Amino acid sequence: SNDFLHSLSYLSFAGYQDHSQQYQIEGGAVTAGEGAHKLNFAQVKGNHKKLPVLCTQSSSANTAVTSNATASNQLTISSSGNSYVGFRNQKSFRFNGIPYANPPARFEYSTLYNKTGETIPATEYGSDCVQIYRTTGGEQCLFLNIQTPYLPKAGSKKDLRPVLFSIHGGGFTGGDGGATSGQDSGNFASREDIVGVEINYRLSTLGFLAIPGTDIKGNFGIGDQVTALEWVKKNIAQFGGDPDRVTIVSTFPLGRSEYPLTL
């Protein structure tokens, strides 16, 4: 009851539904009620007006760390000629480990992912980028993660949500956009407000080495961030996000946000 009360009340507060909106459930209809202090239940008899169905799911996993894909919670969407297999937890639809760039050669700038006809598993986080403080990670690490409250019908641009595009901090030498980064936007998505995107980008020597008089110009990590943003602008509408309402934030490893920039 408490979960439904808060969720339905927020839909009313955010303007997605009227405060008196009824939802069809088993044996009747429910509404959050005037003032959002309680749920009201009414049995429905005979020919009642058409109502949206209140659809729930049984997942109790509500954090990035505890969430796992199963046969019963997976789903597939299409974008730019590829199919992406994600999953649902208690908070949001989740697509993890999406490649946003073609695998770049060392000390070359990344380019937008251009393969088509692929079925891309997006149920696990991609590799972290190589960094001095971790023994894990690899050079092929240009992945992004998405948390979204809403998946539109194919080709629809209706009700797209604003996008929060997070670039992790760490002094360009460490960090990641994965489960433990403090950037996960599942809670924002659960309120129906925001589509969250977090990215990995090349770090340290592999991301920023510049050698005068050579073709190694540096700032490859910054180039990766731009490539990820290009992928988002091209594809995020299929994941429920508005490509014309993107806010970029840089976040430190503990989740403190700085430097918001809205495009």
C-alpha positions as CSV (number, residue, x, y, z in Angstrom):
1,S,0.0,0.0,0.0
2,N,2.8,2.5,0.9
3,D,4.6,1.8,-2.4
4,F,1.5,2.4,-4.4
5,L,0.6,5.5,-2.5
6,H,3.9,7.2,-3.0
7,S,4.2,6.2,-6.7
8,L,0.7,7.2,-7.7
9,S,0.8,10.4,-5.7
10,Y,4.0,11.4,-7.4
11,L,2.4,10.8,-10.8
12,S,-0.3,13.3,-9.8
13,F,2.3,15.8,-8.4
14,A,4.4,15.6,-11.6
15,G,1.3,16.2,-13.8
16,Y,1.3,12.8,-15.5
17,Q,-2.1,11.9,-14.1
18,D,-5.0,13.8,-12.4
19,H,-5.2,13.2,-8.6
20,S,-8.5,11.5,-9.1
21,Q,-7.2,9.1,-11.7
22,Q,-8.4,5.5,-11.2
23,Y,-6.4,2.4,-12.1
24,Q,-7.9,-1.0,-12.8
25,I,-6.7,-3.7,-10.4
26,E,-8.0,-7.2,-9.6
27,G,-11.6,-6.9,-8.3
28,G,-11.9,-3.1,-8.7
29,A,-10.1,0.2,-9.1
30,V,-7.7,2.2,-7.0
31,T,-6.8,5.9,-6.8
32,A,-4.3,7.8,-4.6
33,G,-7.1,10.0,-3.3
34,E,-7.5,13.7,-2.7
35,G,-4.5,15.1,-0.8
36,A,-2.5,11.9,-1.5
37,H,-2.9,10.7,2.1
38,K,-4.4,7.3,1.4
39,L,-5.4,4.8,-1.3
40,N,-9.1,4.6,-2.1
41,F,-10.4,1.3,-3.4
42,A,-13.8,0.8,-5.2
43,Q,-15.3,-2.3,-6.7
44,V,-16.2,-1.9,-10.3
45,K,-19.5,-3.4,-11.5
46,G,-20.9,-3.7,-15.0
47,N,-19.7,-1.5,-17.8
48,H,-17.3,1.0,-16.3
49,K,-15.3,3.5,-18.2
50,K,-12.0,2.5,-19.7
51,L,-9.2,2.7,-17.1
52,P,-5.4,2.2,-17.3
53,V,-4.3,-1.1,-15.8
54,L,-2.0,-0.9,-12.7
55,C,0.7,-3.3,-13.7
56,T,3.2,-4.4,-11.0
57,Q,6.2,-6.7,-10.9
58,S,7.7,-8.9,-8.3
59,S,11.3,-7.8,-8.3
60,S,12.7,-6.9,-4.9
61,A,16.1,-5.8,-6.4
62,N,16.2,-2.0,-6.0
63,T,19.9,-1.1,-6.3
64,A,22.5,-1.3,-9.1
65,V,24.5,-3.8,-7.1
66,T,21.7,-6.3,-6.4
67,S,20.0,-6.1,-9.8
68,N,20.4,-9.1,-12.2
69,A,18.8,-10.1,-15.4
70,T,16.6,-13.2,-15.4
71,A,14.5,-15.0,-18.0
72,S,11.4,-13.3,-16.6
73,N,12.6,-9.7,-16.5
74,Q,14.4,-9.3,-19.8
75,L,13.2,-7.1,-22.6
76,T,14.4,-6.0,-26.1
77,I,14.2,-2.7,-27.9
78,S,15.5,-1.7,-31.3
79,S,17.6,1.4,-32.2
80,S,19.8,2.3,-35.2
81,G,19.5,-1.1,-36.7
82,N,20.4,-3.1,-33.6
83,S,18.5,-4.9,-30.9
84,Y,19.4,-4.2,-27.2
85,V,18.5,-6.8,-24.5
86,G,18.0,-5.1,-21.1
87,F,16.0,-5.9,-18.0
88,R,13.8,-4.5,-15.3
89,N,14.4,-4.2,-11.6
90,Q,12.2,-2.6,-9.0
91,K,13.2,0.9,-9.9
92,S,13.7,1.2,-13.7
93,F,14.3,-0.5,-17.1
94,R,18.1,-1.0,-17.3
95,F,20.5,-1.4,-20.2
96,N,24.1,-1.9,-19.1
97,G,27.3,-2.2,-21.0
98,I,26.1,-0.7,-24.3
99,P,29.1,-0.1,-26.7
100,Y,28.8,3.5,-27.9
101,A,32.0,3.5,-30.0
102,N,33.8,1.2,-32.3
103,P,36.8,-0.3,-30.5
104,P,39.5,2.4,-31.0
105,A,43.2,1.7,-31.7
106,R,45.6,2.9,-29.1
107,F,46.1,6.7,-29.2
108,E,43.4,7.2,-31.8
109,Y,40.1,9.1,-31.3
110,S,37.0,7.0,-30.9
111,T,34.2,6.9,-33.6
112,L,30.5,6.3,-33.2
113,Y,29.5,2.7,-33.0
114,N,28.3,1.8,-36.5
115,K,27.6,-1.9,-36.6
116,T,24.1,-2.9,-37.5
117,G,22.1,-6.1,-37.4
118,E,23.5,-6.9,-34.0
119,T,21.8,-8.3,-30.9
120,I,23.6,-6.5,-28.1
121,P,23.3,-8.0,-24.6
122,A,22.9,-5.1,-22.2
123,T,22.4,-6.9,-19.0
124,E,25.9,-6.6,-17.4
125,Y,28.3,-3.7,-17.0
126,G,31.1,-3.4,-19.5
127,S,34.8,-3.5,-18.7
128,D,36.2,-0.5,-16.7
129,C,38.9,1.4,-18.5
130,V,42.5,0.7,-17.5
131,Q,43.7,2.7,-14.5
132,I,46.5,2.5,-12.1
133,Y,44.6,1.8,-8.9
134,R,42.7,-1.3,-10.2
135,T,43.9,-4.7,-11.5
136,T,40.7,-5.2,-13.5
137,G,39.7,-3.3,-16.6
138,G,40.8,-3.3,-20.2
139,E,41.5,-1.1,-23.2
140,Q,38.1,-2.0,-24.9
141,C,36.0,-0.2,-22.3
142,L,33.9,2.4,-24.1
143,F,30.5,1.4,-22.7
144,L,27.5,3.3,-21.3
145,N,24.6,2.4,-19.0
146,I,21.0,3.6,-19.1
147,Q,18.2,3.7,-16.5
148,T,14.8,4.7,-17.8
149,P,11.3,4.8,-16.5
150,Y,9.6,4.7,-19.9
151,L,10.0,2.8,-23.1
152,P,7.9,4.3,-26.0
153,K,6.4,2.4,-28.8
154,A,8.7,1.9,-31.7
155,G,9.1,5.2,-33.6
156,S,7.1,7.2,-31.0
157,K,8.5,10.5,-29.7
158,K,5.7,11.0,-27.2
159,D,6.3,11.8,-23.5
160,L,10.1,11.6,-23.8
161,R,11.9,12.4,-20.5
162,P,14.9,14.7,-19.8
163,V,18.2,13.0,-19.9
164,L,20.9,13.2,-17.2
165,F,24.3,12.5,-18.8
166,S,26.9,11.7,-16.1
167,I,30.6,11.9,-16.6
168,H,32.5,10.3,-13.7
169,G,35.2,12.2,-11.9
170,G,38.6,10.9,-10.7
171,G,41.1,13.4,-12.1
172,F,41.1,11.7,-15.5
173,T,43.1,8.8,-13.9
174,G,40.4,6.7,-12.2
175,G,36.7,6.0,-11.8
176,D,34.0,4.4,-13.9
177,G,30.3,4.7,-14.8
178,G,29.3,1.3,-13.3
179,A,27.4,0.0,-10.4
180,T,29.6,1.3,-7.6
181,S,30.3,4.7,-9.0
182,G,27.6,6.5,-7.1
183,Q,26.1,7.8,-10.4
184,D,23.3,5.3,-10.9
185,S,20.0,7.1,-11.8
186,G,17.6,4.3,-11.0
187,N,16.0,6.3,-8.2
188,F,15.5,9.3,-10.4
189,A,14.0,7.0,-13.1
190,S,11.7,5.4,-10.5
191,R,9.9,8.8,-10.1
192,E,9.1,8.9,-13.8
193,D,11.2,12.1,-14.3
194,I,14.6,11.3,-15.7
195,V,16.5,8.9,-18.1
196,G,20.0,8.4,-16.6
197,V,23.1,7.7,-18.7
198,E,26.6,7.0,-17.3
199,I,29.7,6.4,-19.4
200,N,33.2,5.0,-19.3
201,Y,36.0,6.9,-21.1
202,R,39.7,6.3,-21.5
203,L,41.9,7.4,-18.6
204,S,45.5,8.4,-17.7
205,T,48.1,7.7,-20.4
206,L,45.7,5.9,-22.8
207,G,43.2,8.7,-22.5
208,F,45.4,11.8,-22.4
209,L,48.9,11.3,-23.6
210,A,50.2,14.0,-26.0
211,I,53.6,13.9,-27.6
212,P,54.7,17.0,-29.5
213,G,55.7,16.5,-33.1
214,T,53.7,13.3,-33.5
215,D,50.1,12.3,-34.3
216,I,49.5,11.5,-30.6
217,K,47.6,14.7,-29.8
218,G,46.0,13.8,-26.4
219,N,42.6,14.3,-25.0
220,F,41.4,10.9,-26.3
221,G,39.3,10.6,-23.1
222,I,37.5,13.9,-23.9
223,G,36.9,12.7,-27.4
224,D,35.3,9.5,-25.9
225,Q,32.9,11.7,-23.9
226,V,31.9,13.6,-27.1
227,T,31.4,10.3,-28.9
228,A,29.2,9.0,-26.1
229,L,27.1,12.2,-26.2
230,E,26.7,11.7,-30.0
231,W,25.4,8.2,-29.4
232,V,22.9,9.5,-26.8
233,K,21.7,12.2,-29.2
234,K,21.2,9.6,-31.9
235,N,19.6,6.7,-29.9
236,I,18.2,7.9,-26.6
237,A,14.7,8.5,-27.8
238,Q,14.2,4.8,-28.3
239,F,15.0,4.4,-24.6
240,G,12.5,7.1,-23.5
241,G,14.9,10.0,-23.4
242,D,14.5,13.4,-25.1
243,P,17.7,14.1,-27.2
244,D,16.9,17.8,-27.1
245,R,16.9,18.0,-23.3
246,V,20.2,16.6,-22.1
247,T,21.9,17.9,-18.9
248,I,25.6,17.0,-18.5
249,V,27.0,16.6,-15.0
250,S,30.4,15.6,-13.8
251,T,30.3,13.5,-10.7
252,F,33.0,12.5,-8.2
253,P,33.3,8.9,-7.1
254,L,31.2,9.5,-4.0
255,G,28.3,10.8,-6.1
256,R,28.7,14.6,-5.5
257,S,27.7,16.4,-8.6
258,E,29.4,19.4,-10.0
259,Y,29.4,21.5,-13.2
260,P,25.9,21.0,-14.6
261,L,25.5,22.0,-18.2
262,T,22.2,21.8,-20.1
263,L,22.2,21.4,-23.8
